[in-house]
Amino acid sequence: MDATGPVTDQPAIRLEGVGKTYPDGTVAVQALDLEVRRGELVCLVGPSGCGKSTTLKMVNRLIEPTSGRILLDGRDVTRTDPVRLRREIGYVIQQVGLFPHQSVLANVMTVPLLLGEPKRVARERAAELLETVGLEVATYGERYPHQLSGGQRQRVGVARALAANPPLLLMDEPFGAVDPVVRVRLQDEFLRLQRELGKTVVMVTHDIDEAVRLGDRVAVFAEGGRLAQYDVPAAVLGEPADDFVAGFVGASRGLRRLAVTPVSEEHLEPLGERTAGELAGTLDLASASPTLEDALGLLMRDDRAVVGVRRGATFLGVLTPAGVHRALRASVAEGAATAAGAAAGAAAPAE
């Protein structure tokens, strides 16, 4: 499936001075400048009422901005037909919004049919997408939404959002309505799918752990619709931009770096006197990007002393709890050094 859309040097999304003020004077979003690169997954996070969902809905004009411009691939969407625009953008919400009187297959076919696709093509596309999100058409295609679990309904919602093959996917608290165990599984599956298809994704969440786990970059909104920080997860955790961000990510932000610090060969030790029976499983650096959180999770799950690490068929060594600790401290120190260097550069007088 072609997921990337037209080739362009423009960022996928650019918000220039975008704001929303309601007639009663309430400022939902202050003059917001934000860019999202093509193929990037950006998480908007912050407390209730901070403007993150309003920002998302202004991108597809479910809410009209009162100031600024919104450009998709360089095109100003504030000057286009909003109905046509929404058909070009995938949209997933927390409560999914499936049509209860239609089968799963019919739900996913909806947008392609609205765009004029022949019924046969729309059905084939829907069947392909259901398989992609892990729902066998023979088993689930003719079921109705009330016959599915919450996690299954959420998968159908994602499939329906992808049905028109949109280059951009907007998601508003997509995993908030399912239990924690299912949520982690859905997050993993969606992250795999996003990487595989190369979609540009903007996702709203109130959960900082979800944001740093999924996002290539994280936009932290403060009350009053102010963008407090926009950076990679490690920077948000390691060097909060201000007191608000520091308070929002919490005192345990050092531990949260476990989820964004990849396992590296420099963290490993030789197997030595240990035996394979002592391993709490293995992590493969070739097929995934395992993090320190993944390693610690294996150690705690299996109550073993070490985690094996390999690259494909080559065994590289083991990671111990002490190794996890050293790697975490090195990550925090590296983040602090990077932020200090950036601050020094910004403070240096121009020549």
ChimeraX attribute file (.defattr): number of C-alpha atoms within 10 A of each C-alpha:
attribute: neighborCount
match mode: 1-to-1
recipient: residues
	/A:1	9
	/A:2	11
	/A:3	17
	/A:4	16
	/A:5	14
	/A:6	9
	/A:7	8
	/A:8	10
	/A:9	10
	/A:10	16
	/A:11	16
	/A:12	21
	/A:13	22
	/A:14	23
	/A:15	21
	/A:16	16
	/A:17	15
	/A:18	21
	/A:19	25
	/A:20	24
	/A:21	16
	/A:22	11
	/A:23	7
	/A:24	6
	/A:25	8
	/A:26	10
	/A:27	18
	/A:28	20
	/A:29	29
	/A:30	18
	/A:31	18
	/A:32	20
	/A:33	15
	/A:34	15
	/A:35	17
	/A:36	19
	/A:37	17
	/A:38	22
	/A:39	20
	/A:40	20
	/A:41	24
	/A:42	26
	/A:43	30
	/A:44	28
	/A:45	28
	/A:46	27
	/A:47	16
	/A:48	13
	/A:49	15
	/A:50	21
	/A:51	26
	/A:52	29
	/A:53	22
	/A:54	21
	/A:55	26
	/A:56	20
	/A:57	18
	/A:58	20
	/A:59	26
	/A:60	23
	/A:61	20
	/A:62	14
	/A:63	14
	/A:64	17
	/A:65	21
	/A:66	14
	/A:67	16
	/A:68	15
	/A:69	20
	/A:70	26
	/A:71	19
	/A:72	17
	/A:73	20
	/A:74	14
	/A:75	15
	/A:76	14
	/A:77	18
	/A:78	18
	/A:79	10
	/A:80	11
	/A:81	10
	/A:82	15
	/A:83	11
	/A:84	11
	/A:85	14
	/A:86	15
	/A:87	17
	/A:88	20
	/A:89	18
	/A:90	24
	/A:91	26
	/A:92	24
	/A:93	20
	/A:94	15
	/A:95	17
	/A:96	22
	/A:97	13
	/A:98	19
	/A:99	14
	/A:100	12
	/A:101	11
	/A:102	15
	/A:103	19
	/A:104	29
	/A:105	25
	/A:106	21
	/A:107	23
	/A:108	30
	/A:109	25
	/A:110	21
	/A:111	21
	/A:112	22
	/A:113	18
	/A:114	12
	/A:115	13
	/A:116	9
	/A:117	16
	/A:118	11
	/A:119	13
	/A:120	11
	/A:121	13
	/A:122	24
	/A:123	19
	/A:124	12
	/A:125	22
	/A:126	28
	/A:127	23
	/A:128	17
	/A:129	25
	/A:130	24
	/A:131	15
	/A:132	14
	/A:133	19
	/A:134	13
	/A:135	19
	/A:136	14
	/A:137	17
	/A:138	10
	/A:139	8
	/A:140	19
	/A:141	20
	/A:142	13
	/A:143	16
	/A:144	19
	/A:145	22
	/A:146	12
	/A:147	13
	/A:148	14
	/A:149	11
	/A:150	19
	/A:151	17
	/A:152	19
	/A:153	21
	/A:154	26
	/A:155	25
	/A:156	29
	/A:157	27
	/A:158	24
	/A:159	30
	/A:160	28
	/A:161	26
	/A:162	27
	/A:163	24
	/A:164	24
	/A:165	23
	/A:166	20
	/A:167	24
	/A:168	25
	/A:169	21
	/A:170	23
	/A:171	23
	/A:172	23
	/A:173	20
	/A:174	24
	/A:175	25
	/A:176	15
	/A:177	16
	/A:178	19
	/A:179	11
	/A:180	11
	/A:181	8
	/A:182	15
	/A:183	19
	/A:184	15
	/A:185	12
	/A:186	20
	/A:187	16
	/A:188	14
	/A:189	15
	/A:190	16
	/A:191	16
	/A:192	13
	/A:193	14
	/A:194	18
	/A:195	13
	/A:196	11
	/A:197	17
	/A:198	19
	/A:199	23
	/A:200	23
	/A:201	25
	/A:202	23
	/A:203	25
	/A:204	25
	/A:205	22
	/A:206	18
	/A:207	17
	/A:208	23
	/A:209	16
	/A:210	18
	/A:211	24
	/A:212	24
	/A:213	20
	/A:214	21
	/A:215	22
	/A:216	19
	/A:217	22
	/A:218	25
	/A:219	23
	/A:220	28
	/A:221	25
	/A:222	22
	/A:223	18
	/A:224	14
	/A:225	23
	/A:226	19
	/A:227	23
	/A:228	17
	/A:229	18
	/A:230	20
	/A:231	17
	/A:232	16
	/A:233	26
	/A:234	25
	/A:235	20
	/A:236	23
	/A:237	27
	/A:238	23
	/A:239	19
	/A:240	22
	/A:241	17
	/A:242	10
	/A:243	9
	/A:244	16
	/A:245	19
	/A:246	16
	/A:247	11
	/A:248	18
	/A:249	21
	/A:250	13
	/A:251	11
	/A:252	9
	/A:253	21
	/A:254	16
	/A:255	16
	/A:256	22
	/A:257	26
	/A:258	23
	/A:259	20
	/A:260	24
	/A:261	22
	/A:262	20
	/A:263	23
	/A:264	15
	/A:265	15
	/A:266	10
	/A:267	20
	/A:268	19
	/A:269	16
	/A:270	12
	/A:271	18
	/A:272	8
	/A:273	6
	/A:274	12
	/A:275	8
	/A:276	12
	/A:277	10
	/A:278	15
	/A:279	22
	/A:280	23
	/A:281	17
	/A:282	17
	/A:283	24
	/A:284	18
	/A:285	18
	/A:286	12
	/A:287	10
	/A:288	10
	/A:289	14
	/A:290	19
	/A:291	20
	/A:292	25
	/A:293	20
	/A:294	17
	/A:295	27
	/A:296	19
	/A:297	14
	/A:298	21
	/A:299	20
	/A:300	12
	/A:301	11
	/A:302	14
	/A:303	12
	/A:304	16
	/A:305	17
	/A:306	28
	/A:307	26
	/A:308	24
	/A:309	25
	/A:310	17
	/A:311	14
	/A:312	12
	/A:313	8
	/A:314	10
	/A:315	15
	/A:316	18
	/A:317	20
	/A:318	24
	/A:319	31
	/A:320	21
	/A:321	17
	/A:322	11
	/A:323	17
	/A:324	21
	/A:325	16
	/A:326	12
	/A:327	22
	/A:328	23
	/A:329	15
	/A:330	14
	/A:331	20
	/A:332	21
	/A:333	13
	/A:334	14
	/A:335	18
	/A:336	15
	/A:337	14
	/A:338	15
	/A:339	17
	/A:340	13
	/A:341	12
	/A:342	11
	/A:343	11
	/A:344	11
	/A:345	11
	/A:346	10
	/A:347	9
	/A:348	8
	/A:349	7
	/A:350	6
	/A:351	3
